[in-house]
Amino acid sequence: MSGATFDDMRDLYQEVILDHGRNPRHAKRLDDFDSTAKGDNPMCGDRVQVWLKFTPAGAIAATGFEARGCAISVASADLMAETVQGRDPADTRALFAAFRDMARTGTCPACDAALTEPMERLAPLSGVHEYPSRVKCATLPWHALIAALDGTKETSSE
């Protein structure tokens, strides 16, 4: 994004988080699902439940969630649901690892060409690295997603 200043990017990222936090597009329980898991962050009270529907080939066909928590947690769940659609479980796990690194550090050193586009969608959450207590808010939906992939019913950000 040439010509954009750091403050412009921060403002844009803040707007994306607020928009997805207030108006999540994927915040719904799937009527027909193959797997589900709940996530809980006991430190701040964030809670999320993720539902997954798979294609016959095993890719994620649909993702829905219900979340109660801060804007970061809800926005992360919504962006996650949008980003993992159509991905197979192995690709989704790699994406989670890259996202977790980005949330912790603000960068994505392990990102390869296959992860560039999805990580650009998730980039608005990169600023949470400046607030260590918020990293758990951003990663909680992902922990629930991985628990659903693993067939585990519950997980925690702890």
N, C-alpha and C positions, 0 to 999 in steps of 0.2 A: 504494500500500500504506500506508494511513493507520495510524498507531500504531507502525509498524515503525521501529526506530532504524537508524542507519547501520551499527552493529555487527551488528544482526540481519540486515540485508541482506547484509553482507559474509560472515557465517557461512553464510547460505543459499546464496549464490553459490559459496562454497568447497565446500560439500557437493555442489552440482550438478556442479561440475568434477570433484571426486573420484569421484563416482558414474559419470559418463560416461567418465572416464579409466580406471576399474577395470572397469566393466561396459558397454562400448560395445554399443549395440543394432544398429549397422549395419556392424560390423567383419567383413566377409566379402567374398570375391571373388565377383562375380556370374558365374554360369555362362554366361549369355547377356548380352553387353554390346555396345554400339556404339562406345564410345570408352574409352580409358584413358590415364592419364599418371602419372608418378612425380614426386615432389617431394623435395628434399634440402636440409637445412640443415647445411652443412658446419661451422658454428661450434659446434653442440651435438650433432650426430649424429642429429637427428630425420630420419626417412624416412617417406614415405607414398606409397601408390599408390591412386588413385581409379579406380573403374569406373563408367560411366554406361550406362544403357539409356534410349532415347528412345521416346516414344509416336509413332504415325504422324503426329501433328500437330507433332512436334518438341519437345514438353515433356519434362522429365526424369521418366521413369516410375519409375526405381529408381537408387539410388546405393549403392555398397558401397566399402569401403576396407580396406586393411591398413596399420597404422602401427606404427612402432617409435620410441618417444621418450617424452618427459615426459607427465605427466597433462594438461597444458594442450594439447599438440599432439593427443593422442588424443581428448580431450573436444571440442576444436574440430572435429575431423574428424567425430565422431559427431553433434554438434549441427548441423553443416553438412549432413550427409547427410539428417538428419531435416527440416531447414528448406527445402532446395531441391527436395524431391520435389514434382512437379506444376507446377513453374515452368518458363517458357520461358527460353531462353538469355539474352535481353535483360534480363528481370526478374532472373535469377540474377546477371548482371554488375552490375546496379544494387545488388543486395543485397550483393555482395562489396565494392563501393565504399563503401557505408554501413558495413559491418562493419569494413573496414580503417580507416576514419576513427574508428570507435568504439574499436578496439583501440589506436590511436595517441593518442587524446585523452580517452577515457572518456565521450564524448558523441556524439550523432548529429545534428549540426545540419542535415544534408541529408536526414534522414528525413522522408518525407511520409506521408500516411495509409496508402498502400499498403504501406509498409514497417514500420508500427508493430508489427503482430503478430509477424512473423518476427524483428524486432530485439529484442522482449521475450524471445523464446526464447533469443536469443544474448547477452542482457544479462549473464549470469554471467561472460562473458569480458571485460567492459568494464574490469575491474580490472587487466588486463595493462598498461594504459598507464602504471601506476606503476612498471613494471619494463621499460624499453625493450628489454632483451635477450630478453624473453619475447614481445614483439609478434610477432617472427618465428616463434616456436613456434605462436602462435595463427593466424597467417595462412598458414602453409605449406600446410595442406590446401586452402585456398581457391585458392592459386596453382596447385596441382595440378588442381583442379576446372576452373579457367579454361583451363589448358593442354589438358585433355581436351576442353573445348568447342571450343578452337581447332584441335584435331587435332595439337597438339605433344606429343611423347612424354615429355619431361622438362622440369622447371623447378627453380629454386632460390629460396630465400628471400633470396638476396643481391642 
